[in-house]
Amino acid sequence: MSPQLTSFQDQQEFEQAAVMLVGAIVSSNKSQTTIALSGGSTPKAIYALLAKQPVDFSNVTFYEVDERYVPRDHPNSNFKMINTALGLPLQGKAKGFVAFDTSLPIADCVSDYEQKLQQIPNQTFDLCILGMGPDGHIASLFPSSAALSETRRLTAHTTTDRFARRDRLTITLPMILASRKLLLLLRGADKQPILDALLHGSQTTTELPAKAILRHPDLTILHCQSVNH
């Protein structure tokens, strides 16, 4: 199946579309709902907007897609960004926010999060929100990473020399692809070339990791061409 792609010229419309999609999933689930959240600047405003919606979050548990191996109060921490934008505003309203425990040694941190993911029914997120880097990486699964070949484990330790913080912690493709729905968020005209490569290029998953999600049966891509703020 082809992904559902919608492009926006207005950032506010882009953010509203993303919030409506997430809100619909939360509202349609009567029991436990699990949503995996990526870090980065693009979803930050979306998370803050989501926290203001008149939606019942009482059965929703949020999870991290990936994390930099830094303390939770570090400026580069995905936990800090997500918690500030969404976790704290929904404190007492949502069921919980489960994240990598970066106070542990890396191997223990990865193992600890793996155990937490195994407690999710069928190890399946209702929704997994992803971004895509200029090199085509999703989560912290970078080109040529050995973790791209993982078929059993749900978490991995990866490294990058191109982006902030070399040591990364991430869910793997088995966990991503098991999600009931995937949402890929892209912002900026500079993302158009990598989006074109994703949809029309001949690169392999090893070369462009985001290629892996094209085989998911329910993938929505929202791309905002402009950046208003």
Buried (B, 14 or more C-beta within 10 A) or exposed (E): EEBEBEEBEEBEEBBBBBBEBBBEBBEEBEEEBBBBBBBBEBBBBBBBBBBEBEBEBEBBBBBBBBBBBBEBEBEBBBBBBBBBBBBEBBEEEBBEBBBBBBEBEBEEBBBEBBEBBEEBEEBEBBBBBBBBBEBBBBBBBBBEBEBBEBEEBBBBBBEBEEBEBEBBBBBBBEBBBBBBBBBBBBBBEEBEEBBEBBBEBEBEBEBBBBBBBBEBEEBBBBBBBEEEE
